Amino acid sequence: MKVELRKPKLSDAKELRKLINDKEVLKQLCGYPYPCPLSRMEKDVKDCINGWKTKESYCFTILADGEIAGSIILEDPSKDMKRYELGYFIGRKFWNKGITTESIKQIIKYGFKELKLYRIQADTDSINPASGRALEKAGFKLEGIRKRNSKSGNRFVDLYMWGMTKWKRYILENNKEIILLRILGRFINYRKSIEIWIALYKSVTTWRRLF
Ligand SMILES: CC(C)(COP(=O)(O)OP(=O)(O)OC[C@H]1O[C@@H](n2cnc3c(N)ncnc32)[C@H](O)[C@@H]1OP(=O)(O)O)[C@@H](O)C(=O)NCCC(=O)NCCS
């Protein structure tokens, strides 16, 4: 399936609203009413278009084989920190096809290369393992868990905190991790052998001095 990200258009609102107007999708997104009125989605799309102008957020409409499948956004809630947060949703009929994973990969490439960010992060709830798995597949690292962070009904929910740094992505993209580890391993071995020779030399000289 071909996954593409493009800047949002106001005409996307109708299709996006159709996709989001689903209890299974909305239960993972806070702040949306159910049913979600078209006016709400039109406002969101307008905000997204505006976000590009003000550079406060970078939102993309996700296309799967040319069809609108969802939306993904990089936004800076703390303003000017260059530490952007990721948010996304995909319509239920598109789930489990790798579309989110591919969209995350594309948006982080844009974030690091074009926006020159040094860090991108995302939070997921323990009741949303699919979202965490998509981040993991895209190369994000689980940096911490905030236990019993919120409540969903009567259940306590943990918050999973995910992060990706520019350096980590560089290693992933260039497949340099293994090479780096090998160089480091050799360096450690080299240092260890020097230390052994120094210890041997010291014991021989002490031995000689004694006798
Ligand atoms: C979360 C969401 C974006 C995932 O989108 P998606 O396109 O289906 O994700 P992908 O197909 O790229 O990856 C999903 C992965 O999660 C796995 N997964 C799905 N349901 C799962 C579950 N209940 N438990 C564990 N893993 C699960 C899939 O098997 C897949 O992993 P795999 O490729 O190793 O098999 C989508 O379900 C969604 O829009 N949900 C509602 C909105 C939302 O949760 N937004 C994110 C808020 S943090």
PDBQT file of the ligand as one rigid body, heavy atoms in Angstrom, charges set to zero:
ROOT
HETATM    1  C1  LIG A 301      -3.279   3.647  16.931  1.00  0.00    +0.000 C 
HETATM    2  C2  LIG A 301      -3.457   3.710  15.433  1.00  0.00    +0.000 C 
HETATM    3  C3  LIG A 301      -3.051   5.085  14.932  1.00  0.00    +0.000 C 
HETATM    4  C4  LIG A 301      -2.626   2.605  14.778  1.00  0.00    +0.000 C 
HETATM    5  O1  LIG A 301      -2.692   2.740  13.388  1.00  0.00    +0.000 OA
HETATM    6  P1  LIG A 301      -2.327   1.546  12.354  1.00  0.00    +0.000 P 
HETATM    7  O2  LIG A 301      -2.219   2.164  11.011  1.00  0.00    +0.000 OA
HETATM    8  O3  LIG A 301      -3.284   0.442  12.528  1.00  0.00    +0.000 OA
HETATM    9  O4  LIG A 301      -0.872   1.112  12.891  1.00  0.00    +0.000 OA
HETATM   10  P2  LIG A 301       0.153   0.123  12.157  1.00  0.00    +0.000 P 
HETATM   11  O5  LIG A 301      -0.606  -0.803  11.252  1.00  0.00    +0.000 OA
HETATM   12  O6  LIG A 301       1.257   0.907  11.569  1.00  0.00    +0.000 OA
HETATM   13  O7  LIG A 301       0.767  -0.686  13.403  1.00  0.00    +0.000 OA
HETATM   14  C5  LIG A 301      -0.086  -1.259  14.369  1.00  0.00    +0.000 C 
HETATM   15  C6  LIG A 301       0.646  -2.342  15.129  1.00  0.00    +0.000 C 
HETATM   16  O8  LIG A 301      -0.019  -2.572  16.362  1.00  0.00    +0.000 OA
HETATM   17  C7  LIG A 301      -0.390  -3.944  16.460  1.00  0.00    +0.000 C 
HETATM   18  N1  LIG A 301      -1.612  -4.020  17.221  1.00  0.00    +0.000 N 
HETATM   19  C8  LIG A 301      -2.867  -3.730  16.834  1.00  0.00    +0.000 A 
HETATM   20  N2  LIG A 301      -3.736  -3.941  17.837  1.00  0.00    +0.000 NA
HETATM   21  C9  LIG A 301      -2.982  -4.349  18.902  1.00  0.00    +0.000 A 
HETATM   22  C10 LIG A 301      -3.305  -4.745  20.225  1.00  0.00    +0.000 A 
HETATM   23  N3  LIG A 301      -4.557  -4.705  20.701  1.00  0.00    +0.000 N 
HETATM   24  N4  LIG A 301      -2.278  -5.123  21.032  1.00  0.00    +0.000 NA
HETATM   25  C11 LIG A 301      -1.011  -5.168  20.600  1.00  0.00    +0.000 A 
HETATM   26  N5  LIG A 301      -0.636  -4.791  19.327  1.00  0.00    +0.000 NA
HETATM   27  C12 LIG A 301      -1.639  -4.413  18.502  1.00  0.00    +0.000 A 
HETATM   28  C13 LIG A 301      -0.532  -4.391  15.028  1.00  0.00    +0.000 C 
HETATM   29  O9  LIG A 301      -0.484  -5.804  14.928  1.00  0.00    +0.000 OA
HETATM   30  C14 LIG A 301       0.667  -3.687  14.406  1.00  0.00    +0.000 C 
HETATM   31  O10 LIG A 301       1.894  -4.300  14.765  1.00  0.00    +0.000 OA
HETATM   32  P3  LIG A 301       2.646  -5.420  13.831  1.00  0.00    +0.000 P 
HETATM   33  O11 LIG A 301       2.870  -4.789  12.498  1.00  0.00    +0.000 OA
HETATM   34  O12 LIG A 301       3.899  -5.730  14.579  1.00  0.00    +0.000 OA
HETATM   35  O13 LIG A 301       1.721  -6.598  13.726  1.00  0.00    +0.000 OA
HETATM   36  C15 LIG A 301      -4.958   3.483  15.044  1.00  0.00    +0.000 C 
HETATM   37  O14 LIG A 301      -5.385   2.322  15.661  1.00  0.00    +0.000 OA
HETATM   38  C16 LIG A 301      -5.848   4.642  15.454  1.00  0.00    +0.000 C 
HETATM   39  O15 LIG A 301      -6.014   5.606  14.724  1.00  0.00    +0.000 OA
HETATM   40  N6  LIG A 301      -6.445   4.568  16.664  1.00  0.00    +0.000 N 
HETATM   41  C17 LIG A 301      -7.310   5.626  17.180  1.00  0.00    +0.000 C 
HETATM   42  C18 LIG A 301      -6.611   6.968  17.394  1.00  0.00    +0.000 C 
HETATM   43  C19 LIG A 301      -5.338   6.832  18.216  1.00  0.00    +0.000 C 
HETATM   44  O16 LIG A 301      -5.208   5.936  19.034  1.00  0.00    +0.000 OA
HETATM   45  N7  LIG A 301      -4.389   7.737  17.991  1.00  0.00    +0.000 N 
HETATM   46  C20 LIG A 301      -3.110   7.720  18.695  1.00  0.00    +0.000 C 
HETATM   47  C21 LIG A 301      -3.241   8.360  20.023  1.00  0.00    +0.000 C 
HETATM   48  S1  LIG A 301      -1.731   8.151  20.958  1.00  0.00    +0.000 SA
ENDROOT
TORSDOF 0
